[in-house]
């Protein structure tokens, strides 16, 4: 017979009486092992993504407007430049870029592109004489300073400085540029300007090569006479003077050759009126 004291299979060991003293006011047992769940934080992802997307679109539109404005400005400048080039082309003017001297371009200089082929050799030699002017005058200045420091004899450094500062730019503007334009455009006025000024150039370097003591003791030129006078008393100064004499002599010989060749070209152009010099642009 079944025991009346058997446990009721339908009974619950952990029956919860909400009104029991072991329960709090919310009906949760005080000795319950279950912990309360932490509240989940609110989700803001969708709203933030939407705001970021709007900001990005606004920035892209602003950037696009700036690019369009820059492109319009560039197109406007290109149109202005194109109109100027067309106006210069209609007027017959030629745009020449400044490329000489290389370290600080001031003028346009292109022998191979501007000078006819049969005249380029003369122009290159004339260009060599142009470069020889500052080289020879600089060495002359150094020699004059050395003579003055050694107190070998009286010397006028002031004149040597003036020659060095004014000689190179004067040579370019008074005889080299007229020769360049004469060969390029076959212009008689430029030929005349070259002959007149280049003759003074040859006389100056002829005087410097000899170095006579007829003007302020003559020691502001490292000529052959000064070199021979200094070599016996001051060998070092004499050698420097001989080097200066060499520079002056080379410059003088090349200058005389250029003068002869240009004169032949000029006389030949006067006779050959039916075959003028071609102009290389």
MARZANU-189720 format. One record per residue (C-alpha): chain; x, y, z negated. Coordinates in nm, 2 decimals. Each point is the difference from the previous one (the first is absolute). Layout:
N
NODE  vovex      px      py      pz
NODE      A       X       Y       Z
...
//
This chain:
281
NODE  vovex      px      py      pz
NODE      A    0.00    0.00    0.00
NODE      A    0.13    0.32    0.09
NODE      A    0.15    0.21   -0.28
NODE      A   -0.22    0.30   -0.08
NODE      A    0.31    0.19   -0.09
NODE      A    0.15   -0.04    0.35
NODE      A    0.10    0.32    0.16
NODE      A   -0.25    0.16    0.23
NODE      A    0.15   -0.02    0.35
NODE      A   -0.20    0.31    0.10
NODE      A    0.14    0.20   -0.29
NODE      A    0.27    0.26    0.06
NODE      A    0.30    0.04   -0.23
NODE      A    0.05    0.36    0.08
NODE      A   -0.35    0.12    0.00
NODE      A    0.00    0.37    0.00
NODE      A   -0.25    0.18   -0.21
NODE      A    0.00    0.36    0.10
NODE      A   -0.14    0.09   -0.33
NODE      A    0.26   -0.18   -0.20
NODE      A    0.24    0.19   -0.22
NODE      A    0.29   -0.14    0.20
NODE      A   -0.11    0.20    0.30
NODE      A    0.05    0.37    0.07
NODE      A   -0.27    0.23    0.11
NODE      A    0.05   -0.09    0.37
NODE      A   -0.05   -0.37   -0.06
NODE      A    0.36   -0.10    0.05
NODE      A    0.15   -0.22   -0.26
NODE      A    0.27    0.16   -0.21
NODE      A    0.21   -0.31   -0.01
NODE      A   -0.04   -0.06    0.37
NODE      A    0.31   -0.08    0.19
NODE      A   -0.11    0.17    0.32
NODE      A    0.16    0.35    0.05
NODE      A   -0.19    0.29    0.15
NODE      A    0.09    0.06    0.37
NODE      A    0.19    0.32    0.07
NODE      A   -0.20    0.24    0.22
NODE      A    0.11    0.02    0.36
NODE      A    0.14    0.33    0.12
NODE      A   -0.21    0.18    0.26
NODE      A    0.10   -0.05    0.36
NODE      A    0.10    0.32    0.19
NODE      A    0.18   -0.16    0.30
NODE      A   -0.26    0.07    0.26
NODE      A   -0.04    0.37   -0.09
NODE      A    0.38    0.06   -0.01
NODE      A    0.05   -0.17    0.33
NODE      A   -0.26    0.22    0.16
NODE      A    0.16    0.32   -0.14
NODE      A    0.34   -0.11    0.13
NODE      A   -0.14   -0.07    0.34
NODE      A   -0.16    0.34    0.02
NODE      A    0.32    0.17   -0.11
NODE      A    0.21   -0.19    0.26
NODE      A   -0.25    0.09    0.28
NODE      A    0.02    0.36   -0.10
NODE      A    0.38    0.00    0.01
NODE      A    0.01   -0.17    0.33
NODE      A   -0.24    0.25    0.15
NODE      A    0.21    0.29   -0.14
NODE      A    0.31   -0.16    0.14
NODE      A   -0.16   -0.05    0.34
NODE      A   -0.11    0.37    0.01
NODE      A    0.36    0.11   -0.07
NODE      A    0.14   -0.22    0.27
NODE      A   -0.25    0.13    0.25
NODE      A    0.09    0.36   -0.09
NODE      A    0.37   -0.08    0.04
NODE      A   -0.06   -0.16    0.33
NODE      A   -0.20    0.30    0.12
NODE      A    0.28    0.23   -0.10
NODE      A    0.27   -0.21    0.18
NODE      A   -0.22    0.00    0.31
NODE      A   -0.04    0.37   -0.02
NODE      A    0.38    0.06   -0.03
NODE      A    0.07   -0.24    0.29
NODE      A   -0.25    0.18    0.22
NODE      A    0.17    0.34   -0.08
NODE      A    0.34   -0.15    0.07
NODE      A   -0.12   -0.15    0.33
NODE      A   -0.14    0.34    0.11
NODE      A    0.33    0.17   -0.08
NODE      A    0.19   -0.25    0.20
NODE      A   -0.24    0.03    0.29
NODE      A    0.03    0.38   -0.01
NODE      A    0.39   -0.02    0.00
NODE      A   -0.01   -0.25    0.28
NODE      A   -0.22    0.23    0.21
NODE      A    0.23    0.30   -0.07
NODE      A    0.31   -0.20    0.11
NODE      A    0.17    0.01   -0.34
NODE      A    0.21   -0.29   -0.12
NODE      A    0.00   -0.11   -0.36
NODE      A    0.36   -0.07   -0.11
NODE      A    0.07   -0.16   -0.33
NODE      A    0.27    0.14   -0.22
NODE      A    0.28   -0.26   -0.05
NODE      A    0.33    0.19   -0.04
NODE      A    0.20    0.01   -0.21
NODE      A   -0.10   -0.35   -0.14
NODE      A    0.03    0.09   -0.37
NODE      A   -0.22    0.31    0.04
NODE      A   -0.18    0.03    0.34
NODE      A   -0.03    0.35    0.13
NODE      A    0.00   -0.02    0.38
NODE      A   -0.08   -0.25    0.27
NODE      A    0.31   -0.17    0.15
NODE      A   -0.01   -0.30    0.23
NODE      A    0.27    0.00    0.27
NODE      A   -0.10   -0.34    0.14
NODE      A   -0.36    0.10    0.04
NODE      A    0.03    0.37    0.10
NODE      A    0.31    0.03    0.20
NODE      A    0.03   -0.15    0.36
NODE      A    0.23   -0.30    0.02
NODE      A    0.27    0.16    0.21
NODE      A    0.04    0.28   -0.25
NODE      A   -0.01   -0.20   -0.32
NODE      A    0.38   -0.05   -0.01
NODE      A    0.06    0.37   -0.01
NODE      A   -0.27    0.06   -0.26
NODE      A    0.15   -0.27   -0.22
NODE      A    0.35    0.15    0.02
NODE      A   -0.15    0.34   -0.08
NODE      A   -0.18   -0.16   -0.30
NODE      A    0.34   -0.14   -0.11
NODE      A    0.15    0.35    0.01
NODE      A   -0.30    0.13   -0.20
NODE      A    0.08   -0.26   -0.27
NODE      A    0.37    0.09    0.02
NODE      A   -0.07    0.36   -0.10
NODE      A   -0.10   -0.08   -0.37
NODE      A    0.26   -0.27   -0.03
NODE      A    0.29    0.22    0.12
NODE      A   -0.11    0.30   -0.20
NODE      A   -0.05   -0.20   -0.31
NODE      A    0.35   -0.13    0.02
NODE      A    0.12    0.35    0.07
NODE      A   -0.17    0.11   -0.32
NODE      A    0.16   -0.28   -0.21
NODE      A    0.34    0.09    0.14
NODE      A   -0.05    0.37   -0.08
NODE      A   -0.10   -0.08   -0.36
NODE      A    0.31   -0.23   -0.04
NODE      A    0.23    0.28    0.13
NODE      A   -0.17    0.25   -0.24
NODE      A    0.03   -0.23   -0.30
NODE      A    0.36   -0.09    0.07
NODE      A    0.08    0.37    0.02
NODE      A    0.21   -0.07    0.31
NODE      A   -0.10    0.32    0.17
NODE      A   -0.28    0.25    0.03
NODE      A   -0.32   -0.14    0.14
NODE      A   -0.35    0.13    0.06
NODE      A   -0.24   -0.27   -0.11
NODE      A   -0.29    0.23    0.05
NODE      A    0.03   -0.03    0.38
NODE      A    0.03   -0.38   -0.01
NODE      A   -0.32   -0.02   -0.20
NODE      A   -0.18    0.23    0.24
NODE      A    0.12   -0.21    0.30
NODE      A   -0.12   -0.32   -0.17
NODE      A   -0.34    0.14   -0.10
NODE      A   -0.09    0.18    0.32
NODE      A    0.19   -0.20    0.26
NODE      A   -0.22   -0.32    0.03
NODE      A   -0.35    0.17    0.01
NODE      A    0.14    0.27    0.23
NODE      A    0.14   -0.26    0.24
NODE      A   -0.34   -0.18    0.01
NODE      A   -0.21    0.30    0.06
NODE      A    0.23    0.20    0.23
NODE      A    0.14   -0.26    0.24
NODE      A   -0.11   -0.35   -0.07
NODE      A   -0.38    0.05    0.01
NODE      A    0.02    0.22    0.32
NODE      A    0.20   -0.28    0.17
NODE      A   -0.25   -0.26   -0.12
NODE      A   -0.29    0.20    0.14
NODE      A    0.19    0.08    0.32
NODE      A    0.05   -0.37    0.08
NODE      A   -0.35   -0.08   -0.10
NODE      A   -0.19    0.27    0.19
NODE      A    0.27    0.11    0.25
NODE      A   -0.04    0.36   -0.12
NODE      A    0.25    0.26    0.13
NODE      A   -0.05    0.23   -0.30
NODE      A    0.11   -0.28   -0.24
NODE      A    0.30   -0.07    0.21
NODE      A    0.11    0.36   -0.02
NODE      A   -0.05    0.01   -0.38
NODE      A    0.21   -0.32   -0.03
NODE      A    0.29    0.14    0.21
NODE      A    0.01    0.33   -0.18
NODE      A    0.00   -0.15   -0.36
NODE      A    0.21   -0.31    0.09
NODE      A    0.28    0.22    0.13
NODE      A    0.02    0.16   -0.35
NODE      A    0.00   -0.34   -0.15
NODE      A    0.31   -0.10    0.21
NODE      A    0.18    0.32   -0.08
NODE      A   -0.06   -0.05   -0.37
NODE      A    0.13   -0.35   -0.01
NODE      A    0.29    0.09    0.22
NODE      A    0.10    0.27   -0.25
NODE      A   -0.05   -0.25   -0.29
NODE      A    0.22   -0.26    0.18
NODE      A    0.29    0.23    0.03
NODE      A   -0.05    0.18   -0.33
NODE      A    0.20    0.32    0.08
NODE      A    0.09    0.23   -0.29
NODE      A   -0.16    0.30    0.15
NODE      A   -0.32    0.03   -0.21
NODE      A    0.02    0.00   -0.38
NODE      A    0.33   -0.20    0.01
NODE      A   -0.17   -0.26    0.21
NODE      A   -0.02   -0.25   -0.29
NODE      A   -0.38   -0.05    0.02
NODE      A    0.06   -0.23    0.29
NODE      A    0.19   -0.33   -0.02
NODE      A    0.16    0.05    0.34
NODE      A    0.33   -0.13    0.14
NODE      A    0.20    0.31   -0.10
NODE      A   -0.11   -0.01   -0.36
NODE      A    0.07   -0.38   -0.01
NODE      A    0.35    0.04    0.13
NODE      A    0.07    0.28   -0.25
NODE      A   -0.13   -0.20   -0.30
NODE      A    0.15   -0.34    0.08
NODE      A    0.35    0.10   -0.11
NODE      A   -0.10    0.17   -0.33
NODE      A   -0.31   -0.19   -0.09
NODE      A   -0.02   -0.34    0.18
NODE      A   -0.34   -0.09   -0.13
NODE      A   -0.15    0.33    0.11
NODE      A    0.18   -0.03    0.33
NODE      A   -0.15   -0.35    0.06
NODE      A   -0.35    0.13   -0.08
NODE      A    0.05    0.29    0.24
NODE      A    0.11   -0.24    0.27
NODE      A   -0.32   -0.21   -0.05
NODE      A   -0.20    0.32    0.03
NODE      A    0.19    0.09    0.31
NODE      A   -0.10   -0.35    0.14
NODE      A   -0.37    0.06   -0.07
NODE      A    0.02    0.34    0.16
NODE      A    0.19   -0.13    0.31
NODE      A   -0.24   -0.28    0.06
NODE      A   -0.30    0.24   -0.03
NODE      A    0.17    0.24    0.24
NODE      A    0.08   -0.26    0.27
NODE      A   -0.36   -0.15   -0.01
NODE      A   -0.15    0.34    0.01
NODE      A    0.20    0.10    0.31
NODE      A   -0.11   -0.33    0.17
NODE      A   -0.37    0.06   -0.08
NODE      A    0.03    0.36    0.14
NODE      A    0.14   -0.13    0.33
NODE      A   -0.26   -0.27    0.04
NODE      A   -0.29    0.22   -0.08
NODE      A    0.13    0.26    0.24
NODE      A    0.02   -0.26    0.28
NODE      A   -0.36   -0.11   -0.07
NODE      A   -0.12    0.36    0.00
NODE      A    0.17    0.07    0.33
NODE      A   -0.13   -0.32    0.15
NODE      A   -0.36    0.08   -0.11
NODE      A    0.02    0.34    0.16
NODE      A    0.08   -0.16    0.34
NODE      A   -0.23   -0.30   -0.03
NODE      A   -0.32    0.19   -0.01
NODE      A   -0.18   -0.28    0.18
NODE      A    0.09   -0.26   -0.26
NODE      A   -0.06    0.15   -0.34
NODE      A    0.09   -0.19   -0.32
NODE      A   -0.27   -0.24   -0.11
NODE      A   -0.15    0.08   -0.34
NODE      A   -0.03   -0.30   -0.23
NODE      A   -0.28    0.05   -0.24
//
